[in-house]
Amino acid sequence: MSGSLSGCVAVVTGAARGIGDAIAERLLADGARVFSLDKAAPTAPRDGVVYLEADVTDPASVAAAFTAIDAASGRLDILVNNAGIQRIGLVGKVSFVDWSAVIATQLNGFFLCAERTAWLPPLPGSFRPLQALPSPQLAPPASLSQRKSSPSAVKVALSLLSLP
């Protein structure tokens, strides 16, 4: 599209499909070099995306992925923490194991990746390196029992750009 991210290196967690894939597509269109961190293989790999198998809930897996990114690119400008899972059910019906898996992915996964990039300086014309955006899914339903999506807390992006 604009090429405004030319020369930038971006990491998108959960980019093997869905929203993460769309984010990777846009970053590519804007000129960024894109790395995907995901446990799953991409459903339709995109030319230009470097897919790395990584479990964002595992500190060693995250460390290995960011070491590989550093070796391949020597820099990192943008992190989009998008990885998420859902386990649907009412309180009392969802197992603690399923609950823990959601928390590990949405919260611990964010922390582990953010920890690896906390040193990132803001890009020119950007916001502070850490910026949290509420997910559109956060609007509470009329009744919690009607909720059809994951109760994900926050979708977070690091180094959000304020581009013209």
C-alpha angles and dihedrals in degrees: 000000000000102000086221091138095050109148094017123122117216134189120202119188116212092021098140090096145342122023093353090055090051090050090050090049092053094046089051091049089053091053103260125140103238132209120189122209112197140138090223129066113247115268091217111011115219122223107246098029117109106215116208122184106231137152107218090202092062117076093205092050092050092047092050092049094051091045089054091048091050091049092049100042110014090219145051126203107165135034121186111190100205104140113124143151133198133219108182123209146100123275105275091030100062113080121235088241091058091044090051092050091055093048092046092052102038100037110018091040090054091048095048093050094042090050089057092053103036089111093062113122116220114266116243108280093015135122122248113303093258119054126160122206123192112239116242085236090068095081102112115243121235087261127014088228088063093058110122100179137062117285090237111173105211140347106221132198126187121214096014109193126228096206124176 
